[in-house]
Amino acid sequence: MIELYQFPTAYGLPNLSPFCMKLETYLRMAGLPYEIRWKSAPFATPKGKLPYIRDGETCVADSSFVIEYLKGRYGDALDEWLTAEQRAAALALQRLMEEHLYWAVLYLRWIEDANWPATRQAFFGGLPPVLRTLVPMGARRGMRRELHGHGMGRHSREEITALANADVTALAAHLGDKTYMMGDRPCSLDAIAYAFLANLLWVPLEYNPILEHARTYPTLESYCQRMKARYFAGA
Ligand SMILES: N[C@@H](CCC(=O)N[C@@H](CS)C(=O)NCC(=O)O)C(=O)O
């Protein structure tokens, strides 16, 4: 049985980490049985981040490397029908969500003062009293450093919002009236799109101009509802 190591969650979402949610969604889409091993922090993990998996003697870290491993080991029914052009578009959209939109959402969750109490509660509410004060402060400082290193954290909130809104517009334009990201048939890009869009649409934050923009595209909400009904019904 595949063991999926990931963060605890909140708000009824499969995971507050879009990368963890992406991998769990992929496992469900591919019909691969798995067991979750909850980890409250990414300490003593292969790359200092979550998710990762263990499959027998094999340990693989990073959601994309895990998916490559799973495709090699168990087959690739989800993506085998994609043309080279569709694969290229899927990769570009993946990078848009994972390397760009992700950082704007991190900024909103961790740096915007109005949202910090909800983020602190969701991620650290379960810690004992003293740790509940100290750990979030250090984590927020670390997040600020990472955002600065990436570059997103050097922009104003208006600039970050504009950058993220353009991503959301591109995702909505690509989805159009299609059932799934690449047409009538789901593929692994849908694991990513569902994870990143649900983490935007379904995490309640006090101040969220990116969500306000996403709501102007009702197809994004119905897409997420469709993915949830198909792959997480009763979960
Ligand atoms: N490229 C990695 C990204 C994973 C990632 O950034 N995970 C975050 C949670 S969303 C994490 O573990 N952060 C903890 C940290 O950086 O200390 C993947 O695809 O798995």
The ligand as an SDF file (V2000), in Angstrom:
LIG
                    3D

 20 19  0  0  0  0  0  0  0  0999 V2000
    7.6740   21.1520   -5.4070 N   0  0  0  0  0  0  0  0  0  0  0  0
    7.1170   20.6000   -4.1990 C   0  0  0  0  0  0  0  0  0  0  0  0
    6.5250   21.7110   -3.3560 C   0  0  0  0  0  0  0  0  0  0  0  0
    6.0200   21.2010   -2.0160 C   0  0  0  0  0  0  0  0  0  0  0  0
    5.7870   22.3560   -1.0460 C   0  0  0  0  0  0  0  0  0  0  0  0
    6.1240   23.5120   -1.2990 O   0  0  0  0  0  0  0  0  0  0  0  0
    5.2160   22.0130    0.1010 N   0  0  0  0  0  0  0  0  0  0  0  0
    4.9690   22.9920    1.1160 C   0  0  0  0  0  0  0  0  0  0  0  0
    3.5100   22.9510    1.5520 C   0  0  0  0  0  0  0  0  0  0  0  0
    2.4450   23.5620    0.2990 S   0  0  0  0  0  0  0  0  0  0  0  0
    5.8160   22.6770    2.3360 C   0  0  0  0  0  0  0  0  0  0  0  0
    6.0420   21.5430    2.6660 O   0  0  0  0  0  0  0  0  0  0  0  0
    6.2640   23.7160    3.0330 N   0  0  0  0  0  0  0  0  0  0  0  0
    6.9440   23.5590    4.2650 C   0  0  0  0  0  0  0  0  0  0  0  0
    8.2270   24.3200    4.2950 C   0  0  0  0  0  0  0  0  0  0  0  0
    8.6510   24.8440    3.2590 O   0  0  0  0  0  0  0  0  0  0  0  0
    8.7980   24.3420    5.3820 O   0  0  0  0  0  0  0  0  0  0  0  0
    6.0720   19.5460   -4.5670 C   0  0  0  0  0  0  0  0  0  0  0  0
    5.5570   19.5660   -5.6930 O   0  0  0  0  0  0  0  0  0  0  0  0
    5.8030   18.6570   -3.7380 O   0  0  0  0  0  0  0  0  0  0  0  0
  1  2  1  0
  2  3  1  0
  2 18  1  0
  3  4  1  0
  4  5  1  0
  5  6  2  0
  5  7  1  0
  7  8  1  0
  8  9  1  0
  8 11  1  0
  9 10  1  0
 11 12  2  0
 11 13  1  0
 13 14  1  0
 14 15  1  0
 15 16  2  0
 15 17  1  0
 18 19  2  0
 18 20  1  0
M  END
$$$$
